Amino acid sequence: MRGTLLAACLVAGVALSACGGSHDNTNKACLKGSDDALTAAARAHVDVIIVGVKKIGQADKVDVDTCKLSDDKATAVVTVKGIRDKTVQDQRHEMKLEKHNDKWAIVQDNDTLRCRKGHGHRNFSTLQCNPGK
């Protein structure tokens, strides 16, 4: 009985650790095959990079990671790296998308920031970066 309980706890622990709070979509049950329209909808969301209330011109790189959960639901993580801003280095958008009239639409967007060295937190967070001196 004790061995069975220990084995069950071990299996549950392994299963829960796979669920983690990772920023990417690798742990989700994504449908196979690419959806160029989904990727384009997620990418278009950051064509104009906005930090706070100001528009930021450009960034060094934009990574887009999508996960199609069903024919009409998906998630996407868009990471904007090397933002041309004094305090903010990178920005991440974790989005939920739904398909309406054959087009993907963003229904939720949680964005976080990573500050430049000396301007606050160095991990992605909802906290604002410090302008410094």
Residue pairs with C-beta under 8 A, 6 or more apart in sequence:
18 27
19 27
20 27
23 77
23 79
23 92
23 94
23 124
24 65
24 77
25 65
25 66
25 67
25 75
25 76
25 77
28 67
28 69
28 75
29 69
30 67
30 68
30 69
31 68
31 69
31 70
33 68
35 66
35 68
35 74
35 104
37 103
37 104
38 66
38 68
38 74
38 76
38 97
38 104
39 64
39 66
39 76
41 76
41 97
41 103
41 104
41 105
41 106
42 64
42 66
42 76
42 78
42 93
42 95
42 97
42 104
42 106
43 62
43 64
43 78
45 78
45 93
45 95
45 106
45 109
46 62
46 78
46 80
46 91
46 93
48 55
49 55
49 56
49 57
49 58
49 59
49 80
49 83
49 91
50 56
51 83
51 85
51 88
51 91
51 113
52 128
56 83
56 84
56 85
56 88
57 84
58 84
59 80
59 81
59 82
59 83
59 84
60 81
60 82
61 80
61 81
61 82
62 78
62 79
62 80
62 81
63 77
63 78
63 79
63 81
64 76
64 77
64 78
65 76
65 77
65 78
65 79
66 74
66 75
66 76
67 74
67 75
67 76
68 74
69 75
71 99
72 98
72 99
73 96
73 97
73 98
73 99
74 96
74 97
74 98
74 99
74 104
75 94
75 95
75 96
75 97
76 93
76 94
76 95
76 97
77 92
77 93
77 94
77 95
78 92
78 93
78 95
79 90
79 91
79 92
79 93
80 90
80 91
80 92
80 93
81 89
81 90
82 89
82 90
83 89
83 90
83 91
85 116
86 116
86 119
86 131
86 132
87 115
87 116
87 119
87 120
87 129
87 130
87 131
87 132
88 113
88 114
88 115
88 116
88 119
88 129
89 114
89 115
89 116
90 113
90 114
90 124
91 111
91 112
91 113
91 114
92 111
92 112
92 113
92 114
92 124
93 109
93 110
93 111
94 109
94 110
94 111
94 112
95 106
95 108
95 109
95 110
96 106
96 107
96 108
97 104
97 105
97 106
97 107
98 104
98 105
98 107
99 105
110 126
112 124
112 125
112 126
113 124
113 125
113 126
113 127
113 128
113 129
114 121
114 122
114 123
114 124
114 125
115 121
115 122
115 129
115 130
116 129
118 132
119 129
119 130
119 131
119 132
120 127
120 128
120 129
120 130
121 127
121 129
